[in-house]
């Protein structure tokens, strides 16, 4: 019996921020102000949708969810993943969160908050 030889499968995309090496800080594009796609207030808090680029898989979505959920007052995060495109992240919080707070969490996870 001959031992089985396995070769790793190639990566489908090198654009996955969770798998790709981080860009050098001196080459990063300057942050521009962003406006959330939508926002509503209710008795359970504020719900706002943001557009995020760079997510390609469930691991990416988990990274973003963990970073945003760690923010003070966040009660729910829902992601509509568009692999390789612009995904919608809906955040429900006890109080309104600044766009810069969300941007920092998204960038900490390795992705880009879409600006207008």
HELIX and SHEET records of a PDB file:
HELIX    1   1 UNK A   25  UNK A   27  5                                   3    
HELIX    2   2 UNK A   58  UNK A   69  1                                  12    
HELIX    3   3 UNK A   99  UNK A  109  1                                  11    
SHEET    1   A 4 UNK A  38  UNK A  42  0                                        
SHEET    2   A 4 UNK A  45  UNK A  53 -1                                        
SHEET    3   A 4 UNK A  86  UNK A  93 -1                                        
SHEET    4   A 4 UNK A  74  UNK A  80 -1                                        
SHEET    1   B 3 UNK A  38  UNK A  42  0                                        
SHEET    2   B 3 UNK A  45  UNK A  53 -1                                        
SHEET    3   B 3 UNK A 112  UNK A 113 -1                                        
END                                                                             
